[in-house]
């Protein structure tokens, strides 16, 4: 199964980063981040600070100006940016789905269940929708949620 990695403590991870050339001013804070985010996930952010000529040889060495604070700042920026984008993408997606549903529902006013009617959508979709709905109805957690909201099960 190839190379197997062994578990390392936070202190060992910090030591490894320092041996590779990263400066870590606040080890306690860096340790908390590693414990929360994970060594390999943070690796996607310090990868940009590695010397490429060493990396090609499978050796990990950081540029001399590499600090934990720079790596963490990059992670924080990416995290905030992703959350911001996610909010707006979700809003756009909801708007588009709502608009499409509004237009199509008003086009088929006499067929309120047009989205599962094979006269308007593909039979394959209707079959998958019906099977998925049946499966959901049998799920105990969903039953409880529907009952709590006074919805028909």
Order of alpha helices (4+ residues) and beta strands (2+ residues): alpha-alpha-alpha-alpha-alpha-alpha-alpha
